[in-house]
Amino acid sequence: MRWARSCVASGGPPVVGALAAGRLLSPSVLGATSPDAYQWLFPDDPRQQGLLQGVAWIGVALLVLITGFETNLRDASAAPPPGSRSSPRSFRYKPVSV
């Protein structure tokens, strides 16, 4: 929660702060910086790993839900439609002679 608040204080959405905190606690970063904490948090027992994976999927679902709540539909509808800034003419094919 602290990462989300600091991200909001700097002008960003809270989801970015939550993603940054999750990345710092990921197995790759935590395993490289503190192997003992990694072994404690991610045990080798398959049942424990299954439970952690279930909690992780719940976290992903909540992340998608929070991101949806933070989406401002007025801003999204005011944006130009995709592809309106570029046209097929902007990507001209130039044959190369051999």
Steps between C-alpha positions, in 0.01 A plus 500: 500500500791732571632460144157588358480812715847614398410449136184711541703769676731515198205532261465140380223245542511278810509186284851589383618514860339164574670348195837641609459351848404166350804503275729561796348203685515274194700176521768627263582820691442363850695180425798699377507749788398279794503123443392425859191719471427340163513148651273608785244670272509244215551153657581188295185314615267448198188555713632832625587603144147414389353714776730789410402468135132520597564815701698641208207449262267673745749788505500517120119511497500780757762690302283484188198608703684798652633601159145492364377720783775753430423522129340830411260426215464868410872521428488178302207619288669837435810330361524466123415157364794266445660546163365849442844656530650276238362400167598225260664767285750577773646152463608497140662194356818575311618212285870428510665423171745213501 
